[in-house]
Amino acid sequence: MELPQAGANGARAKLTEVRQSLLDLHKALLDSERTAYEIVHGPIGSPGAFLQLLINDNWFAWLRPITTLLVQIDETLAAKKPPATERDFEQLITDTKALLSASRAADEFWARYAAVVERDPGVAKLHAEMERRFQ
């Protein structure tokens, strides 16, 4: 059953806002992890070298759930046939909230994420903004 268009438009707008906040958080996490990596391993030589590390190095592997979620959000927002529904938008909002939730305490992602939130005030601020968005 498809919901009224106004509901879908509202959910789309909320998902668009969540996406932008998640994108900002993802960038801050990448920057923070790059700095931590460079402290241990020395400077990363180029943007291409950094991209290769993001793709292939286990140091950055824990960030893939956020990257994957951003791709899913982008694909859903761009879907034309079949068009995305309010339920699709709301599910991705729920998935984002769940990914960034302390209820994932036993999860490797959450352990690494919580450590970065703890050590990096910029990431902590963006995390707090995401939490407020979900209230």
N, CA, C and O atoms as a Tinker XYZ file with bonds, in Angstrom:
   540  protein
     1  N      0.841000   -1.186000    0.000000    73     2
     2  CA     0.000000    0.000000    0.000000    64     1     3
     3  C      0.881000    1.244000    0.000000    63     2     4     5
     4  O      1.730000    1.404000    0.877000    81     3
     5  N      0.691000    2.097000   -0.949000    73     3     6
     6  CA     1.471000    3.322000   -1.031000    64     5     7
     7  C      0.812000    4.415000   -0.200000    63     6     8     9
     8  O     -0.410000    4.561000   -0.207000    81     7
     9  N      1.626000    5.175000    0.513000    73     7    10
    10  CA     1.119000    6.212000    1.389000    64     9    11
    11  C      0.914000    7.508000    0.605000    63    10    12    13
    12  O      1.444000    7.654000   -0.496000    81    11
    13  N      0.156000    8.439000    1.157000    73    11    14
    14  CA    -0.084000    9.709000    0.467000    64    13    15
    15  C      1.225000   10.406000    0.112000    63    14    16    17
    16  O      2.227000   10.272000    0.815000    81    15
    17  N      1.200000   11.145000   -0.983000    73    15    18
    18  CA     2.395000   11.808000   -1.480000    64    17    19
    19  C      2.988000   12.777000   -0.469000    63    18    20    21
    20  O      4.210000   12.888000   -0.370000    81    19
    21  N      2.147000   13.483000    0.285000    73    19    22
    22  CA     2.658000   14.429000    1.276000    64    21    23
    23  C      3.533000   13.711000    2.296000    63    22    24    25
    24  O      4.575000   14.233000    2.695000    81    23
    25  N      3.120000   12.515000    2.723000    73    23    26
    26  CA     3.912000   11.730000    3.665000    64    25    27
    27  C      5.236000   11.319000    3.065000    63    26    28    29
    28  O      6.271000   11.394000    3.728000    81    27
    29  N      5.214000   10.885000    1.815000    73    27    30
    30  CA     6.443000   10.486000    1.136000    64    29    31
    31  C      7.368000   11.684000    0.963000    63    30    32    33
    32  O      8.581000   11.565000    1.139000    81    31
    33  N      6.802000   12.834000    0.620000    73    31    34
    34  CA     7.633000   14.035000    0.452000    64    33    35
    35  C      8.270000   14.457000    1.773000    63    34    36    37
    36  O      9.431000   14.865000    1.804000    81    35
    37  N      7.511000   14.358000    2.861000    73    35    38
    38  CA     8.062000   14.690000    4.174000    64    37    39
    39  C      9.175000   13.736000    4.574000    63    38    40    41
    40  O     10.207000   14.154000    5.100000    81    39
    41  N      8.956000   12.451000    4.320000    73    39    42
    42  CA     9.973000   11.449000    4.646000    64    41    43
    43  C     11.205000   11.635000    3.757000    63    42    44    45
    44  O     12.336000   11.476000    4.216000    81    43
    45  N     10.981000   11.971000    2.486000    73    43    46
    46  CA    12.110000   12.229000    1.570000    64    45    47
    47  C     12.935000   13.417000    2.077000    63    46    48    49
    48  O     14.165000   13.365000    2.082000    81    47
    49  N     12.255000   14.481000    2.501000    73    47    50
    50  CA    12.952000   15.667000    3.001000    64    49    51
    51  C     13.758000   15.328000    4.253000    63    50    52    53
    52  O     14.897000   15.769000    4.403000    81    51
    53  N     13.163000   14.546000    5.148000    73    51    54
    54  CA    13.880000   14.162000    6.368000    64    53    55
    55  C     15.086000   13.302000    6.027000    63    54    56    57
    56  O     16.165000   13.496000    6.588000    81    55
    57  N     14.913000   12.341000    5.102000    73    55    58
    58  CA    16.040000   11.494000    4.702000    64    57    59
    59  C     17.140000   12.339000    4.057000    63    58    60    61
    60  O     18.323000   12.076000    4.271000    81    59
    61  N     16.767000   13.333000    3.282000    73    59    62
    62  CA    17.757000   14.220000    2.655000    64    61    63
    63  C     18.566000   14.950000    3.726000    63    62    64    65
    64  O     19.781000   15.096000    3.593000    81    63
    65  N     17.909000   15.404000    4.774000    73    63    66
    66  CA    18.603000   16.062000    5.886000    64    65    67
    67  C     19.519000   15.083000    6.620000    63    66    68    69
    68  O     20.660000   15.413000    6.942000    81    67
    69  N     19.008000   13.872000    6.881000    73    67    70
    70  CA    19.815000   12.844000    7.544000    64    69    71
    71  C     21.034000   12.523000    6.692000    63    70    72    73
    72  O     22.137000   12.367000    7.216000    81    71
    73  N     20.839000   12.423000    5.377000    73    71    74
    74  CA    21.945000   12.126000    4.463000    64    73    75
    75  C     23.041000   13.176000    4.576000    63    74    76    77
    76  O     24.221000   12.836000    4.663000    81    75
    77  N     22.656000   14.455000    4.574000    73    75    78
    78  CA    23.668000   15.513000    4.645000    64    77    79
    79  C     24.418000   15.444000    5.971000    63    78    80    81
    80  O     25.639000   15.598000    5.997000    81    79
    81  N     23.709000   15.218000    7.062000    73    79    82
    82  CA    24.363000   15.107000    8.368000    64    81    83
    83  C     25.289000   13.895000    8.407000    63    82    84    85
    84  O     26.395000   13.973000    8.941000    81    83
    85  N     24.837000   12.778000    7.842000    73    83    86
    86  CA    25.656000   11.564000    7.811000    64    85    87
    87  C     26.881000   11.773000    6.929000    63    86    88    89
    88  O     27.967000   11.291000    7.253000    81    87
    89  N     26.718000   12.483000    5.826000    73    87    90
    90  CA    27.845000   12.781000    4.944000    64    89    91
    91  C     28.887000   13.634000    5.671000    63    90    92    93
    92  O     30.086000   13.379000    5.559000    81    91
    93  N     28.433000   14.640000    6.411000    73    91    94
    94  CA    29.346000   15.484000    7.200000    64    93    95
    95  C     30.072000   14.647000    8.251000    63    94    96    97
    96  O     31.278000   14.796000    8.447000    81    95
    97  N     29.339000   13.775000    8.917000    73    95    98
    98  CA    29.935000   12.897000    9.928000    64    97    99
    99  C     30.950000   11.954000    9.281000    63    98   100   101
   100  O     32.039000   11.752000    9.817000    81    99
   101  N     30.599000   11.383000    8.142000    73    99   102
   102  CA    31.498000   10.469000    7.430000    64   101   103
   103  C     32.805000   11.175000    7.075000    63   102   104   105
   104  O     33.884000   10.614000    7.263000    81   103
   105  N     32.712000   12.393000    6.564000    73   103   106
   106  CA    33.927000   13.150000    6.217000    64   105   107
   107  C     34.775000   13.403000    7.451000    63   106   108   109
   108  O     35.996000   13.253000    7.403000    81   107
   109  N     34.149000   13.784000    8.552000    73   107   110
   110  CA    34.896000   14.021000    9.785000    64   109   111
   111  C     35.572000   12.739000   10.275000    63   110   112   113
   112  O     36.704000   12.777000   10.756000    81   111
   113  N     34.880000   11.611000   10.153000    73   111   114
   114  CA    35.473000   10.333000   10.540000    64   113   115
   115  C     36.669000    9.999000    9.647000    63   114   116   117
   116  O     37.708000    9.555000   10.136000    81   115
   117  N     36.520000   10.212000    8.350000    73   115   118
   118  CA    37.636000    9.952000    7.424000    64   117   119
   119  C     38.840000   10.824000    7.767000    63   118   120   121
   120  O     39.972000   10.342000    7.807000    81   119
   121  N     38.593000   12.102000    8.014000    73   119   122
   122  CA    39.687000   13.017000    8.361000    64   121   123
   123  C     40.362000   12.590000    9.659000    63   122   124   125
   124  O     41.589000   12.585000    9.753000    81   123
   125  N     39.567000   12.236000   10.647000    73   123   126
   126  CA    40.108000   11.824000   11.941000    64   125   127
   127  C     40.925000   10.543000   11.825000    63   126   128   129
   128  O     42.013000   10.436000   12.390000    81   127
   129  N     40.396000    9.583000   11.094000    73   127   130
   130  CA    41.112000    8.315000   10.917000    64   129   131
   131  C     42.362000    8.492000   10.061000    63   130   132   133
   132  O     43.365000    7.814000   10.280000    81   131
   133  N     42.307000    9.392000    9.095000    73   131   134
   134  CA    43.509000    9.674000    8.294000    64   133   135
   135  C     44.606000   10.229000    9.197000    63   134   136   137
   136  O     45.759000    9.805000    9.113000    81   135
   137  N     44.248000   11.174000   10.055000    73   135   138
   138  CA    45.229000   11.743000   10.978000    64   137   139
   139  C     45.817000   10.662000   11.873000    63   138   140   141
   140  O     47.034000   10.601000   12.051000    81   139
   141  N     44.975000    9.815000   12.435000    73   139   142
   142  CA    45.456000    8.735000   13.302000    64   141   143
   143  C     46.368000    7.782000   12.526000    63   142   144   145
   144  O     47.398000    7.347000   13.042000    81   143
   145  N     45.990000    7.461000   11.296000    73   143   146
   146  CA    46.799000    6.580000   10.452000    64   145   147
   147  C     48.168000    7.210000   10.192000    63   146   148   149
   148  O     49.193000    6.535000   10.283000    81   147
   149  N     48.179000    8.498000    9.868000    73   147   150
   150  CA    49.435000    9.168000    9.555000    64   149   151
   151  C     50.343000    9.303000   10.774000    63   150   152   153
   152  O     51.565000    9.326000   10.626000    81   151
   153  N     49.780000    9.391000   11.954000    73   151   154
   154  CA    50.597000    9.420000   13.174000    64   153   155
   155  C     51.354000    8.105000   13.313000    63   154   156   157
   156  O     52.516000    8.093000   13.718000    81   155
   157  N     50.701000    7.010000   12.981000    73   155   158
   158  CA    51.321000    5.689000   13.113000    64   157   159
   159  C     52.217000    5.354000   11.926000    63   158   160   161
   160  O     53.318000    4.836000   12.112000    81   159
   161  N     51.762000    5.643000   10.711000    73   159   162
   162  CA    52.425000    5.162000    9.499000    64   161   163
   163  C     53.133000    6.240000    8.684000    63   162   164   165
   164  O     53.803000    5.920000    7.702000    81   163
   165  N     53.003000    7.493000    9.062000    73   163   166
   166  CA    53.601000    8.572000    8.278000    64   165   167
   167  C     52.607000    9.122000    7.276000    63   166   168   169
   168  O     51.532000    8.555000    7.081000    81   167
   169  N     52.965000   10.230000    6.639000    73   167   170
   170  CA    52.042000   10.907000    5.719000    64   169   171
   171  C     51.605000   10.024000    4.549000    63   170   172   173
   172  O     52.371000    9.211000    4.033000    81   171
   173  N     50.363000   10.214000    4.156000    73   171   174
   174  CA    49.825000    9.552000    2.969000    64   173   175
   175  C     50.180000   10.466000    1.795000    63   174   176   177
   176  O     49.893000   11.663000    1.830000    81   175
   177  N     50.794000    9.912000    0.772000    73   175   178
   178  CA    51.405000   10.701000   -0.287000    64   177   179
   179  C     50.494000   11.496000   -1.189000    63   178   180   181
   180  O     50.888000   12.554000   -1.680000    81   179
   181  N     49.283000   11.014000   -1.421000    73   179   182
   182  CA    48.423000   11.695000   -2.397000    64   181   183
   183  C     46.970000   11.303000   -2.156000    63   182   184   185
   184  O     46.691000   10.342000   -1.439000    81   183
   185  N     46.045000   12.053000   -2.759000    73   183   186
   186  CA    44.630000   11.653000   -2.660000    64   185   187
   187  C     44.392000   10.241000   -3.216000    63   186   188   189
   188  O     43.579000    9.489000   -2.676000    81   187
   189  N     45.094000    9.888000   -4.281000    73   187   190
   190  CA    44.953000    8.547000   -4.851000    64   189   191
   191  C     45.428000    7.470000   -3.882000    63   190   192   193
   192  O     44.804000    6.417000   -3.749000    81   191
   193  N     46.538000    7.749000   -3.210000    73   191   194
   194  CA    47.053000    6.793000   -2.220000    64   193   195
   195  C     46.059000    6.653000   -1.066000    63   194   196   197
   196  O     45.852000    5.557000   -0.547000    81   195
   197  N     45.449000    7.767000   -0.672000    73   195   198
   198  CA    44.453000    7.710000    0.396000    64   197   199
   199  C     43.245000    6.888000   -0.039000    63   198   200   201
   200  O     42.736000    6.072000    0.729000    81   199
   201  N     42.792000    7.102000   -1.262000    73   199   202
   202  CA    41.667000    6.320000   -1.779000    64   201   203
   203  C     41.995000    4.831000   -1.761000    63   202   204   205
   204  O     41.150000    4.022000   -1.376000    81   203
   205  N     43.186000    4.461000   -2.163000    73   203   206
   206  CA    43.576000    3.052000   -2.147000    64   205   207
   207  C     43.563000    2.494000   -0.719000    63   206   208   209
   208  O     43.144000    1.359000   -0.495000    81   207
   209  N     44.021000    3.294000    0.235000    73   207   210
   210  CA    43.967000    2.862000    1.637000    64   209   211
   211  C     42.519000    2.681000    2.093000    63   210   212   213
   212  O     42.192000    1.708000    2.772000    81   211
   213  N     41.656000    3.624000    1.715000    73   211   214
   214  CA    40.245000    3.506000    2.090000    64   213   215
   215  C     39.631000    2.224000    1.552000    63   214   216   217
   216  O     38.830000    1.578000    2.228000    81   215
   217  N     40.006000    1.863000    0.347000    73   215   218
   218  CA    39.441000    0.683000   -0.293000    64   217   219
   219  C     40.060000   -0.604000    0.243000    63   218   220   221
   220  O     39.359000   -1.597000    0.434000    81   219
   221  N     41.371000   -0.591000    0.486000    73   219   222
   222  CA    42.082000   -1.852000    0.721000    64   221   223
   223  C     42.657000   -2.065000    2.108000    63   222   224   225
   224  O     42.935000   -3.208000    2.471000    81   223
   225  N     42.848000   -1.028000    2.894000    73   223   226
   226  CA    43.538000   -1.180000    4.171000    64   225   227
   227  C     42.548000   -1.457000    5.304000    63   226   228   229
   228  O     41.514000   -0.800000    5.421000    81   227
   229  N     42.885000   -2.430000    6.120000    73   227   230
   230  CA    42.012000   -2.799000    7.248000    64   229   231
   231  C     41.821000   -1.656000    8.250000    63   230   232   233
   232  O     40.834000   -1.641000    8.986000    81   231
   233  N     42.750000   -0.708000    8.285000    73   231   234
   234  CA    42.627000    0.434000    9.199000    64   233   235
   235  C     41.294000    1.160000    8.982000    63   234   236   237
   236  O     40.664000    1.624000    9.933000    81   235
   237  N     40.882000    1.247000    7.730000    73   235   238
   238  CA    39.689000    2.011000    7.367000    64   237   239
   239  C     38.461000    1.126000    7.110000    63   238   240   241
   240  O     37.376000    1.647000    6.852000    81   239
   241  N     38.614000   -0.179000    7.176000    73   239   242
   242  CA    37.515000   -1.098000    6.831000    64   241   243
   243  C     36.276000   -0.891000    7.699000    63   242   244   245
   244  O     35.156000   -1.094000    7.230000    81   243
   245  N     36.458000   -0.499000    8.930000    73   243   246
   246  CA    35.316000   -0.336000    9.832000    64   245   247
   247  C     34.365000    0.768000    9.381000    63   246   248   249
   248  O     33.215000    0.803000    9.817000    81   247
   249  N     34.829000    1.675000    8.511000    73   247   250
   250  CA    33.994000    2.771000    8.019000    64   249   251
   251  C     33.035000    2.350000    6.901000    63   250   252   253
   252  O     32.152000    3.118000    6.521000    81   251
   253  N     33.203000    1.152000    6.383000    73   251   254
   254  CA    32.384000    0.718000    5.246000    64   253   255
   255  C     30.883000    0.702000    5.514000    63   254   256   257
   256  O     30.121000    1.002000    4.595000    81   255
   257  N     30.413000    0.373000    6.708000    73   255   258
   258  CA    28.957000    0.431000    6.919000    64   257   259
   259  C     28.363000    1.824000    6.679000    63   258   260   261
   260  O     27.247000    1.939000    6.174000    81   259
   261  N     29.092000    2.870000    7.034000    73   259   262
   262  CA    28.583000    4.222000    6.777000    64   261   263
   263  C     28.612000    4.507000    5.280000    63   262   264   265
   264  O     27.657000    5.056000    4.730000    81   263
   265  N     29.703000    4.136000    4.626000    73   263   266
   266  CA    29.817000    4.339000    3.184000    64   265   267
   267  C     28.692000    3.613000    2.456000    63   266   268   269
   268  O     28.055000    4.178000    1.567000    81   267
   269  N     28.452000    2.373000    2.831000    73   267   270
   270  CA    27.397000    1.568000    2.215000    64   269   271
   271  C     26.028000    2.197000    2.444000    63   270   272   273
   272  O     25.210000    2.257000    1.525000    81   271
   273  N     25.777000    2.663000    3.651000    73   271   274
   274  CA    24.498000    3.291000    3.963000    64   273   275
   275  C     24.306000    4.568000    3.144000    63   274   276   277
   276  O     23.203000    4.827000    2.662000    81   275
   277  N     25.351000    5.358000    2.981000    73   275   278
   278  CA    25.247000    6.564000    2.153000    64   277   279
   279  C     24.908000    6.222000    0.705000    63   278   280   281
   280  O     24.116000    6.918000    0.069000    81   279
   281  N     25.504000    5.153000    0.185000    73   279   282
   282  CA    25.192000    4.719000   -1.184000    64   281   283
   283  C     23.731000    4.289000   -1.272000    63   282   284   285
   284  O     23.043000    4.634000   -2.233000    81   283
   285  N     23.251000    3.538000   -0.279000    73   283   286
   286  CA    21.849000    3.103000   -0.281000    64   285   287
   287  C     20.906000    4.306000   -0.239000    63   286   288   289
   288  O     19.895000    4.334000   -0.941000    81   287
   289  N     21.240000    5.290000    0.580000    73   287   290
   290  CA    20.413000    6.498000    0.666000    64   289   291
   291  C     20.397000    7.214000   -0.685000    63   290   292   293
   292  O     19.334000    7.591000   -1.177000    81   291
   293  N     21.570000    7.400000   -1.279000    73   291   294
   294  CA    21.642000    8.081000   -2.574000    64   293   295
   295  C     20.848000    7.343000   -3.641000    63   294   296   297
   296  O     20.134000    7.967000   -4.427000    81   295
   297  N     20.965000    6.017000   -3.677000    73   295   298
   298  CA    20.227000    5.237000   -4.673000    64   297   299
   299  C     18.723000    5.350000   -4.460000    63   298   300   301
   300  O     17.965000    5.442000   -5.425000    81   299
   301  N     18.291000    5.344000   -3.216000    73   299   302
   302  CA    16.863000    5.455000   -2.913000    64   301   303
   303  C     16.338000    6.836000   -3.285000    63   302   304   305
   304  O     15.262000    6.952000   -3.870000    81   303
   305  N     17.080000    7.870000   -2.955000    73   303   306
   306  CA    16.643000    9.224000   -3.292000    64   305   307
   307  C     16.596000    9.451000   -4.800000    63   306   308   309
   308  O     15.803000   10.260000   -5.279000    81   307
   309  N     17.441000    8.743000   -5.551000    73   307   310
   310  CA    17.496000    8.905000   -7.013000    64   309   311
   311  C     16.567000    7.952000   -7.761000    63   310   312   313
   312  O     16.401000    8.080000   -8.974000    81   311
   313  N     15.961000    7.001000   -7.058000    73   311   314
   314  CA    15.149000    5.975000   -7.718000    64   313   315
   315  C     13.993000    6.598000   -8.493000    63   314   316   317
   316  O     13.264000    7.446000   -7.979000    81   315
   317  N     13.846000    6.166000   -9.728000    73   315   318
   318  CA    12.745000    6.637000  -10.577000    64   317   319
   319  C     11.728000    5.530000  -10.829000    63   318   320   321
   320  O     10.522000    5.751000  -10.716000    81   319
   321  N     12.215000    4.342000  -11.170000    73   319   322
   322  CA    11.331000    3.209000  -11.484000    64   321   323
   323  C     11.845000    1.971000  -10.786000    63   322   324   325
   324  O     12.923000    1.495000  -11.142000    81   323
   325  N     11.158000    1.435000   -9.838000    73   323   326
   326  CA     9.966000    2.017000   -9.225000    64   325   327
   327  C     10.377000    3.156000   -8.297000    63   326   328   329
   328  O     11.478000    3.145000   -7.746000    81   327
   329  N      9.503000    4.129000   -8.126000    73   327   330
   330  CA     9.845000    5.240000   -7.230000    64   329   331
   331  C      9.906000    4.764000   -5.781000    63   330   332   333
   332  O      9.181000    3.855000   -5.378000    81   331
   333  N     10.773000    5.390000   -5.020000    73   331   334
   334  CA    10.890000    5.055000   -3.610000    64   333   335
   335  C      9.633000    5.512000   -2.876000    63   334   336   337
   336  O      8.986000    6.485000   -3.264000    81   335
   337  N      9.305000    4.793000   -1.817000    73   335   338
   338  CA     8.112000    5.098000   -1.031000    64   337   339
   339  C      8.495000    5.707000    0.318000    63   338   340   341
   340  O      9.665000    5.715000    0.702000    81   339
   341  N      7.512000    6.204000    1.011000    73   339   342
   342  CA     7.732000    6.740000    2.353000    64   341   343
   343  C      8.373000    5.669000    3.234000    63   342   344   345
   344  O      9.267000    5.964000    4.026000    81   343
   345  N      7.921000    4.450000    3.095000    73   343   346
   346  CA     8.478000    3.343000    3.893000    64   345   347
   347  C      9.966000    3.155000    3.605000    63   346   348   349
   348  O     10.745000    2.909000    4.526000    81   347
   349  N     10.376000    3.270000    2.325000    73   347   350
   350  CA    11.792000    3.163000    1.964000    64   349   351
   351  C     12.609000    4.249000    2.657000    63   350   352   353
   352  O     13.671000    3.980000    3.219000    81   351
   353  N     12.101000    5.479000    2.608000    73   351   354
   354  CA    12.809000    6.602000    3.229000    64   353   355
   355  C     12.921000    6.400000    4.734000    63   354   356   357
   356  O     13.991000    6.583000    5.315000    81   355
   357  N     11.819000    6.026000    5.357000    73   355   358
   358  CA    11.817000    5.860000    6.811000    64   357   359
   359  C     12.697000    4.694000    7.253000    63   358   360   361
   360  O     13.302000    4.753000    8.324000    81   359
   361  N     12.778000    3.638000    6.446000    73   359   362
   362  CA    13.640000    2.510000    6.790000    64   361   363
   363  C     15.106000    2.931000    6.800000    63   362   364   365
   364  O     15.868000    2.516000    7.673000    81   363
   365  N     15.497000    3.743000    5.845000    73   363   366
   366  CA    16.885000    4.213000    5.816000    64   365   367
   367  C     17.192000    5.149000    6.978000    63   366   368   369
   368  O     18.310000    5.151000    7.493000    81   367
   369  N     16.219000    5.939000    7.393000    73   367   370
   370  CA    16.398000    6.778000    8.581000    64   369   371
   371  C     16.580000    5.883000    9.808000    63   370   372   373
   372  O     17.459000    6.128000   10.634000    81   371
   373  N     15.756000    4.856000    9.921000    73   371   374
   374  CA    15.868000    3.894000   11.024000    64   373   375
   375  C     17.213000    3.181000   10.991000    63   374   376   377
   376  O     17.840000    2.992000   12.033000    81   375
   377  N     17.659000    2.785000    9.805000    73   375   378
   378  CA    18.950000    2.105000    9.661000    64   377   379
   379  C     20.101000    3.012000   10.100000    63   378   380   381
   380  O     21.054000    2.555000   10.732000    81   379
   381  N     20.006000    4.290000    9.760000    73   379   382
   382  CA    21.045000    5.241000   10.155000    64   381   383
   383  C     21.082000    5.389000   11.665000    63   382   384   385
   384  O     22.149000    5.365000   12.278000    81   383
   385  N     19.908000    5.541000   12.257000    73   383   386
   386  CA    19.828000    5.661000   13.717000    64   385   387
   387  C     20.403000    4.417000   14.384000    63   386   388   389
   388  O     21.149000    4.524000   15.358000    81   387
   389  N     20.065000    3.244000   13.869000    73   387   390
   390  CA    20.557000    1.991000   14.451000    64   389   391
   391  C     22.075000    1.881000   14.324000    63   390   392   393
   392  O     22.744000    1.446000   15.261000    81   391
   393  N     22.620000    2.270000   13.179000    73   391   394
   394  CA    24.063000    2.177000   12.976000    64   393   395
   395  C     24.822000    3.040000   13.973000    63   394   396   397
   396  O     25.888000    2.648000   14.450000    81   395
   397  N     24.287000    4.203000   14.289000    73   395   398
   398  CA    24.981000    5.146000   15.164000    64   397   399
   399  C     24.531000    5.043000   16.618000    63   398   400   401
   400  O     24.754000    5.960000   17.409000    81   399
   401  N     23.906000    3.938000   16.961000    73   399   402
   402  CA    23.334000    3.753000   18.287000    64   401   403
   403  C     24.244000    2.903000   19.175000    63   402   404   405
   404  O     24.878000    1.953000   18.716000    81   403
   405  N     24.290000    3.266000   20.436000    73   403   406
   406  CA    25.080000    2.503000   21.407000    64   405   407
   407  C     24.554000    1.091000   21.604000    63   406   408   409
   408  O     25.230000    0.265000   22.217000    81   407
   409  N     23.375000    0.800000   21.101000    73   407   410
   410  CA    22.836000   -0.556000   21.238000    64   409   411
   411  C     23.669000   -1.559000   20.452000    63   410   412   413
   412  O     23.478000   -2.768000   20.583000    81   411
   413  N     24.591000   -1.061000   19.637000    73   411   414
   414  CA    25.469000   -1.931000   18.854000    64   413   415
   415  C     26.776000   -2.193000   19.598000    63   414   416   417
   416  O     27.797000   -2.460000   18.964000    81   415
   417  N     26.766000   -2.122000   20.922000    73   415   418
   418  CA    27.988000   -2.173000   21.723000    64   417   419
   419  C     28.867000   -3.383000   21.446000    63   418   420   421
   420  O     30.088000   -3.284000   21.576000    81   419
   421  N     28.299000   -4.509000   21.072000    73   419   422
   422  CA    29.094000   -5.706000   20.828000    64   421   423
   423  C     29.687000   -5.722000   19.419000    63   422   424   425
   424  O     30.439000   -6.635000   19.078000    81   423
   425  N     29.369000   -4.759000   18.628000    73   423   426
   426  CA    29.732000   -4.684000   17.222000    64   425   427
   427  C     31.092000   -3.991000   17.052000    63   426   428   429
   428  O     31.367000   -3.007000   17.738000    81   427
   429  N     31.941000   -4.491000   16.150000    73   427   430
   430  CA    33.244000   -3.879000   15.914000    64   429   431
   431  C     33.089000   -2.441000   15.420000    63   430   432   433
   432  O     33.856000   -1.562000   15.813000    81   431
   433  N     32.091000   -2.200000   14.552000    73   431   434
   434  CA    31.870000   -0.840000   14.078000    64   433   435
   435  C     31.648000    0.094000   15.256000    63   434   436   437
   436  O     32.285000    1.142000   15.353000    81   435
   437  N     30.745000   -0.286000   16.150000    73   435   438
   438  CA    30.422000    0.607000   17.258000    64   437   439
   439  C     31.642000    0.852000   18.140000    63   438   440   441
   440  O     31.851000    1.979000   18.588000    81   439
   441  N     32.444000   -0.161000   18.399000    73   439   442
   442  CA    33.630000    0.008000   19.241000    64   441   443
   443  C     34.589000    1.025000   18.624000    63   442   444   445
   444  O     35.098000    1.898000   19.328000    81   443
   445  N     34.837000    0.924000   17.331000    73   443   446
   446  CA    35.735000    1.866000   16.658000    64   445   447
   447  C     35.105000    3.254000   16.579000    63   446   448   449
   448  O     35.771000    4.263000   16.809000    81   447
   449  N     33.834000    3.291000   16.256000    73   447   450
   450  CA    33.126000    4.570000   16.145000    64   449   451
   451  C     33.139000    5.296000   17.492000    63   450   452   453
   452  O     33.465000    6.481000   17.556000    81   451
   453  N     32.791000    4.598000   18.550000    73   451   454
   454  CA    32.756000    5.207000   19.883000    64   453   455
   455  C     34.132000    5.739000   20.280000    63   454   456   457
   456  O     34.232000    6.786000   20.919000    81   455
   457  N     35.189000    5.024000   19.905000    73   455   458
   458  CA    36.550000    5.477000   20.222000    64   457   459
   459  C     36.870000    6.793000   19.510000    63   458   460   461
   460  O     37.499000    7.674000   20.096000    81   459
   461  N     36.444000    6.931000   18.256000    73   459   462
   462  CA    36.700000    8.174000   17.518000    64   461   463
   463  C     35.854000    9.303000   18.097000    63   462   464   465
   464  O     36.338000   10.427000   18.234000    81   463
   465  N     34.610000    9.024000   18.435000    73   463   466
   466  CA    33.747000   10.040000   19.061000    64   465   467
   467  C     34.402000   10.529000   20.351000    63   466   468   469
   468  O     34.364000   11.720000   20.660000    81   467
   469  N     34.994000    9.615000   21.094000    73   467   470
   470  CA    35.634000    9.955000   22.369000    64   469   471
   471  C     36.886000   10.803000   22.165000    63   470   472   473
   472  O     37.133000   11.724000   22.943000    81   471
   473  N     37.677000   10.515000   21.143000    73   471   474
   474  CA    38.975000   11.197000   20.991000    64   473   475
   475  C     38.914000   12.483000   20.165000    63   474   476   477
   476  O     39.802000   13.328000   20.276000    81   475
   477  N     37.876000   12.641000   19.341000    73   475   478
   478  CA    37.840000   13.756000   18.391000    64   477   479
   479  C     36.624000   14.639000   18.667000    63   478   480   481
   480  O     35.494000   14.235000   18.394000    81   479
   481  N     36.845000   15.847000   19.210000    73   479   482
   482  CA    35.721000   16.717000   19.550000    64   481   483
   483  C     34.841000   17.089000   18.350000    63   482   484   485
   484  O     33.631000   17.254000   18.504000    81   483
   485  N     35.431000   17.222000   17.171000    73   483   486
   486  CA    34.641000   17.532000   15.980000    64   485   487
   487  C     33.679000   16.418000   15.631000    63   486   488   489
   488  O     32.526000   16.670000   15.281000    81   487
   489  N     34.151000   15.185000   15.726000    73   487   490
   490  CA    33.290000   14.025000   15.473000    64   489   491
   491  C     32.235000   13.932000   16.563000    63   490   492   493
   492  O     31.073000   13.639000   16.280000    81   491
   493  N     32.631000   14.182000   17.820000    73   491   494
   494  CA    31.667000   14.136000   18.932000    64   493   495
   495  C     30.532000   15.139000   18.712000    63   494   496   497
   496  O     29.371000   14.836000   18.985000    81   495
   497  N     30.870000   16.323000   18.222000    73   495   498
   498  CA    29.852000   17.342000   17.966000    64   497   499
   499  C     28.879000   16.871000   16.881000    63   498   500   501
   500  O     27.665000   17.009000   17.030000    81   499
   501  N     29.411000   16.320000   15.800000    73   499   502
   502  CA    28.545000   15.834000   14.716000    64   501   503
   503  C     27.700000   14.649000   15.167000    63   502   504   505
   504  O     26.544000   14.519000   14.763000    81   503
   505  N     28.268000   13.791000   15.998000    73   503   506
   506  CA    27.494000   12.660000   16.536000    64   505   507
   507  C     26.338000   13.185000   17.390000    63   506   508   509
   508  O     25.212000   12.697000   17.290000    81   507
   509  N     26.622000   14.169000   18.219000    73   507   510
   510  CA    25.565000   14.749000   19.065000    64   509   511
   511  C     24.467000   15.376000   18.199000    63   510   512   513
   512  O     23.285000   15.269000   18.526000    81   511
   513  N     24.848000   16.020000   17.110000    73   511   514
   514  CA    23.852000   16.585000   16.194000    64   513   515
   515  C     22.994000   15.487000   15.571000    63   514   516   517
   516  O     21.785000   15.654000   15.413000    81   515
   517  N     23.619000   14.369000   15.219000    73   515   518
   518  CA    22.848000   13.249000   14.666000    64   517   519
   519  C     21.871000   12.711000   15.720000    63   518   520   521
   520  O     20.717000   12.420000   15.405000    81   519
   521  N     22.323000   12.583000   16.945000    73   519   522
   522  CA    21.448000   12.093000   18.021000    64   521   523
   523  C     20.249000   13.032000   18.203000    63   522   524   525
   524  O     19.121000   12.568000   18.368000    81   523
   525  N     20.484000   14.333000   18.175000    73   523   526
   526  CA    19.375000   15.298000   18.300000    64   525   527
   527  C     18.405000   15.169000   17.136000    63   526   528   529
   528  O     17.196000   15.306000   17.322000    81   527
   529  N     18.908000   14.913000   15.961000    73   527   530
   530  CA    18.064000   14.767000   14.776000    64   529   531
   531  C     17.109000   13.573000   14.934000    63   530   532   533
   532  O     16.006000   13.584000   14.390000    81   531
   533  N     17.529000   12.563000   15.667000    73   531   534
   534  CA    16.721000   11.350000   15.807000    64   533   535
   535  C     15.755000   11.405000   16.986000    63   534   536   537
   536  O     14.976000   10.471000   17.175000    81   535
   537  N     15.782000   12.463000   17.776000    73   535   538
   538  CA    14.882000   12.543000   18.940000    64   537   539
   539  C     13.501000   12.928000   18.521000    63   538   540
   540  O     12.610000   13.044000   19.363000    81   539
